[in-house]
Amino acid sequence: MENATNSTTNNAIVTAQTYQIVLGCLAFFLILPFVLIPFNRFPLGSTGAVLVGAFLMVSTTVINQTDVYEVIGDANNLKTIFLLWGMMVISSYFERERLIDFILNKLFPPGLGFHWWLLRLSIIDSLVAALFTNDVACVILTPLVLNRWIEQKRDKHELNTLLLALATQANIGSTLTIFGNPQMALMASKSNAFVDHHSRLELKTCVEYLWLPTFIVWLLNLIFLISYHRLSQCRTNQTVPKDTSSEVTVVDETREREQPSNDVTITVPRSTRFTERFRMKQLGNSSEVASTISVRRSPMMIDRCVSVASFPDIEEFVAEYENSFQSSQSRTFKIILCTLLILVIALLFASSDKVYFDIGLIPVGAAIILLVADTLINQQSPIFILTRIDWNVLLLFFGLFVWLQGLNSTGIPHWLWVKLHLDSATLTDMNSLLVFFIFTLLGSNIFSNVPLTLLVLEQVPRTGDHLNLVLYLAFLTTIAGNLTLFGSVANLIVAQKALTSSIKYRFNFLTYLKYGFLTTILLSFIGMVIIYGLLQKLP
């Protein structure tokens, strides 16, 4: 296997011309900072940067123009897009119907102890992340939980631990299903190309092998969060506050100052799913809140709106948007919504060689049925749900496919893969496993988890047993997102939602790092060892 891999690597580097290798590396490493780091003077953003990178790969002939269509039209790549799109539509309907709001009202009554808050929040956070991705979980739950916390006038020293729980438990819970986060969806679709069916990351495989490490890591993280809160309380008790009366009323005063004017502004329902990292990071250094606009006849753009021109003026659009995203009064539609979600999970879980249910078409089919049912039962146009689809993420994936294909065509990623001896590593011994552990943990935070996943899967041959690699890669790239505030988009969403809430709380990088750095390394290692033990029991 090693000789075959080495010859493949040599052929890849020989096939690529020297200028293509140089230009391909330049197009990758010059664009990478714009994908990961915000630049105020040049706010290109993650999606824009990736598209520029793809353009450079094609314009410098690192890859051929015809290869672009082959890469984008690859069946496994399209399955990733279909899976994400379908689950985005389903999650948008759940958000509109306020089903999660109802559950939260029951879970967090007044007077509940904070350790019970953390336990119940961890459960609902992880389940929503597993069903609708970690990003969506943080988008929906963070403002709802903060509102409950503010209404109950709880101790402000609980806030850091509360936000840490929202971010970290969502990432951990998302490892439980193949649609829990984008890299899991990507691995599920890409692994369909493996000849060995046992090596594919299907929903059944994911639940079978990852539920135990996910649960243990989730439980340990909950214990760490409770311990972190108690340590924070001890430090707080050792310092005497200068003015306790002002601290008690800070929330109420802030909310009073935030009351909107009745005559000059209206609230525009903005898109809540910010997934471009540069926008999230910028919010960490500024107090920008762009939720209101003046009512005047001037051109403007509403996020993800595809039909603004069909409305005579902006007031009419805003009114119709607000009305259309109100929860429906139809019990029948809510039953259909929940039934379809259960059906999607059941069909993907039951998929096998004999009875195959496509990982991309099943969610898309369920989404289309919901669009039709909403039109027939509630007389609502699908356009208002479609405007909430995170088209930035889908376009980002198309750009990533082309951009990273250009880098792969240079042969450099495969050369590095061979130099680390990961090409011949079976990941059944602790030495090779430690190398892969360090490589994945660092790579996920340097290159981001989705690009790293794409690069790694491109180095794996279609034949052979790759179950070990797939499981370790799925688990480690996801948990590695808890290392720093910028390690996962879900973390940044929590920080942004806290900053734009009525209390305008700044959840900064150092606060997250003090908790996330050591706990993530420890929890990732423990989870990896548990997966190792489970795989050793296989016949």
Secondary structure, DSSP 4 states (H G I P E B T S, - for coil): -HHHHHHHHHHHHHHS-HHHHHHHHHHHHHHHHHHHS--TTS--HHHHHHHHHHHHHHHTTSS-HHHHHHHHT-HHHHHHHHHHHHHHHHHHHHHHTTHHHHHHHHH--TT--HHHHHHHHHHHHHHHHHHH-HHHHHHHHHHHHHHHHHHTT--GGGHHHHHHHHHHHHHHHGGGSTTSSHHHHHHHHHGGG-SSGGGS--HHHHHHHHHHHHHHHHHHHHHHHHHHHHHHHHHHHHS--S-HHHHHTHHHHHHHHTPPPSSSEEE---------HHHHHHHTT------EEE-SS-----TT-S-GGGSSSHHHHHHHHHHHTSPP--HHHHHHHHHHHHHHHHHHHH--SSS---TTHHHHHHHHHHHHHHHHHH---THHHHTTS-HHHHHHHHHHHHHHHHHHHTTHHHHHHHHTT-SS--S-SHHHHHHHHHHHHHHHHHT-HHHHHHHHHHTS-SSS--HHHHHHHHHHHHHGGGSSGGG-HHHHHHHHHHHTSTT-----HHHHHHHHHHHHHHHHHHHHHHHHHHHHT--
